[in-house]
Amino acid sequence: MEFFYLLKLEFGVFIYLKLFQNMSAMTSMSILFCVNLLNYMDRYTIAGVLTNIQSFYEISDSQGGLLQTVFIIFFMVCSPAAGYLGDRYNRKWIMIAGIGIWIAAVFASTFVPKDEFWLFLLFRGIVGVGEASYAIVSPTIIADLFTGRNRSRMLMFFYFAIPCGSGLGFIVSSFVAALTGQWAWGVRITAIFGVVCLIMIIIFVKEPERGAAERNKGEIAVDVVTTSYWDDIKSLITTPTYVLATLGYTAMVFVVGVLTYWGPTAIVHSTAHHLGLNSTQLLEPETKAQINLIFGIITCVGGIVGVTVGSSASMVLRSGKGPFKMLQTSRSDPIVCGIGALLSMPALFCALHTISTSLTLCYAMIFLTIIAMCFNWAANVDMLMAVIIPSRRNAATSWQILISHLFGDASGPYLVGIVSDIIRGDDTTPRGHFKSLVTAFYLPNVLQLISGIIFLTAAYTFVRDHNKFKEFMGVLTSASSKSLESGKSKCGEVNAGYTVMEGPDV
């Protein structure tokens, strides 16, 4: 009897610890999502009040695009440093320091006088320093809290923050600006919520051991050892899937950055032109707020649908359940990313050519564009986690973010702004602004095709790189790897997926 009592007690303690562990992981996940949501809200609060800022500081389209460019430059320059620290030190305190810097910089930027535009630019850049520390380490914390299907689901949930935050950024900033009569409050609002999130991170978020979730499930058979930073970099650039995914992702980030930054502004100029106005400043504030509201809702809903469809399609193709058994493949992540990029190209083209003829149809096409472009947000990170060992994931994330922002949304809005200014010439009417912006949008339209081709190329290299990952982690022999690559194994595609050993997801 005593034996059974002890057995029941031990089982009860195990269940309690398991539930506590899962509850702690879900609490951390929820807080990380909220902070990510605020980060993306802050990035696009500027877009929601861009015409107000341009009037306040008396700046051109290219200078307006420079606001996003400076933010991203600071963001990406700090990314490698955040990645280096994230692979070696406590990630929780790295996040806390970064969010504190972000909050202070946002508040400071809203008090800059109209004749000091350069100072406003500087503070927007410092905002990027704070956000970089969070954006780099948070996905790797999620990877250490969950594995298998649960990791895919949690990453999908985490990246809901991109469309939701972007859309809410448009909506909240324009609404608060219209409500208060000051654009500064539209920018400042995210920092207020940021203080609450900072306190929640300090109290509730725990620092997981690197590779903890995979070790608990048996997907790591060796200790995770930190190597030199130079060894980390050499490993990354010799992993074809990582390199290709970074290039494909960069092209899509360029498109997303341009669309979300200049899209509402182009519609505002078109609306002012059709109303016969000589300036967008003659538009009623409620009209601008309505345009930003609609664009924000489209971004939110389209993004949620896109991330959900992309992640779900990838998981279904990987598992081969039901009617998808004949299509089962471990290459599902890069395939889904590539298909999304290719589908978004004609949708954006149609959106550009319907702004002036049918705004309803234009919004519908933008909605489809955002759905397709958001296929890759979670799937791309899931793919990265499948080919990069835990001790190098922060470095991998940081360099992917640096490259994607440097050649993506850092340069995108500015380049499109320059092209727009060149095409427009001396025409300062809303019609001139609108026509030049639409023409400049052909540049990101072409990059959607390039992104799709690159992602589909990554599908070819994925299995080999994932097998190398499993060899390094001690759960696959070289002989097994060669068998899987050649397709001789009966379960080749399945075994090359993410689940190496059976067991419950963490």
Buried (B, 14 or more C-beta within 10 A) or exposed (E): EEEEEEEEEEEEEEEEEEEEBBEBBEBBBEBBBBBBBBBBBBBBBBBBBBBBBBBBBEBBBBBBBBBBBBBBBBBBBBBBBBBBBBBBEEBBBBBBBBBBBBBBBBBBBBEBEEEEBEBBBBBBBBBBBBBBBBBBBBBBBBBBBBBBBBBBBBBBBBBBBBBBBBBBBBBBBBBBBBEEEBBBBBBBBBBEBBEEBBEBBEEEBEBBEBBBBBBBBBBBBEEBEEBEBEEBBEBBEEBBBBBBBBBBBBBBBBBBBBBBBBBBBBBBBBBBBEEEBEBBEEBEBEBBBBBBBBBBBBBBBBBBBBBBBBBBBBBBBBBBEEEBEEEBBBBBBBBBBBBBBBBBBBBBBBBBBBBBEEBEBBBBBBBBBBBBBBBBBBBBBBBBBBBBBBBBBBBBBBBBBBBBBBBBBBBBBBBBBBBBBEBBEEEEBBBBBBBBBBBBBBBBBEBBBBBBBBBBBBBEBBBBBBBBBBBBBEBBEEEBBEBBBEEEBEEBBBBBBBBBEEEEBB
